[in-house]
């Protein structure tokens, strides 16, 4: 899986591609934990998150992260969080 991060204003738009049918549910489940306030990422970026929306597609997942007022995400830290979450989801499916 690969991802691309784009910034529009304060929001981050992330597209994860190469998800495939066999990993989609695991990856969505991992990000849903973040959406519900149970994020396990090894960064403090979650504390800056106001909202996270997900849009699953055929072979991709699009995420939109909105920071809390006055906060700004650190791209390098978000990349660490994405790497961790994707890897965790992949391991959880027996891959």
Secondary structure, DSSP 8 states (H G I E B T S, - for coil): -EEEEEEETTEEEEEEE---HHHHHHHHHHHHHHHTT----SSSGGGGEEEEEEEE-SSEEEEEEEE-TT----HHHHHHHHHHHHHHHHHHTT-
